[in-house]
C-alpha cells in the first residue's frame, strides 16, 4: 500500500480511505473465518484454531503452557 501511495503520488485522503477499506475487508474476512471455525465439532475446531492462530499465540507469553481450549477461545479475540 505504501509503495502504491509513493509511486503514484496518491492524495493523502485517498490513501487513508483505501487503507481503511482494506483493513475493514481484512477484519470482515477474519470474522467469517471465526464464524466458520465456531461451527466445527469441538476437536476439529481446536485443531484448526491452533494451526490458524499459531503465529498469534506463540508471540504471547501469557499463553505459554495454557490449554489448547483456552488458546483457541482467546486467539480470535486478540487484535494486533
C-alpha positions in Angstrom: 0.0 0.0 0.0 2.8 2.4 0.9 4.6 1.6 -2.4 1.4 2.5 -4.4 1.0 5.7 -2.4 4.5 6.8 -3.1 4.8 5.5 -6.7 1.6 7.0 -7.9 1.6 10.1 -5.7 -1.9 9.4 -4.3 -3.5 12.2 -2.4 -3.2 11.5 1.3 -7.0 11.4 1.9 -7.4 8.8 -0.9 -4.6 6.8 0.6 -6.2 6.9 4.1 -9.6 5.8 2.7 -8.0 2.9 0.8 -6.1 1.8 3.8 -9.3 1.8 6.0 -11.2 -0.1 3.3 -8.5 -2.8 3.2 -8.4 -3.1 7.0 -12.2 -3.4 7.1 -12.2 -6.1 4.4 -9.5 -8.0 6.3 -11.5 -7.7 9.5 -14.6 -9.0 7.7 -12.6 -12.0 6.4 -11.4 -12.8 9.9 -14.9 -12.6 11.2 -16.1 -15.0 8.6 -13.2 -17.4 9.4 -14.0 -17.2 13.1 -17.7 -18.0 12.4 -16.7 -20.9 10.3 -14.4 -22.3 13.0 -17.1 -21.9 15.6 -19.4 -24.2 13.7 -16.9 -27.1 13.6 -17.0 -30.0 16.0 -15.0 -29.3 19.2 -11.9 -31.4 18.4 -11.7 -30.2 14.9 -12.3 -26.6 16.0 -9.4 -26.8 18.4 -7.0 -28.4 15.9 -7.9 -25.9 13.2 -7.7 -22.9 15.5 -4.3 -24.0 16.8 -2.9 -24.2 13.3 -4.5 -20.9 12.1 -3.6 -18.8 15.2 -0.2 -20.3 15.8 1.6 -17.0 14.9 -0.6 -15.1 17.4 -0.3 -17.4 20.4 3.4 -18.1 20.0 4.1 -14.4 20.4 2.1 -14.0 23.6 4.0 -15.1 26.8 0.7 -15.3 28.7 -0.5 -18.2 26.5 2.6 -20.3 27.1 1.6 -23.6 28.8 -2.2 -22.8 28.6 -4.6 -25.5 27.4 -5.5 -25.7 23.7 -9.1 -25.0 24.5 -8.2 -21.7 26.3 -5.9 -20.7 23.4 -8.5 -21.4 20.8 -11.1 -19.4 22.8 -8.8 -16.4 23.3 -7.0 -16.1 20.0 -9.9 -14.9 17.9 -10.3 -12.1 20.4 -6.7 -10.9 20.1 -6.0 -7.8 18.0 -2.7 -6.9 16.5 
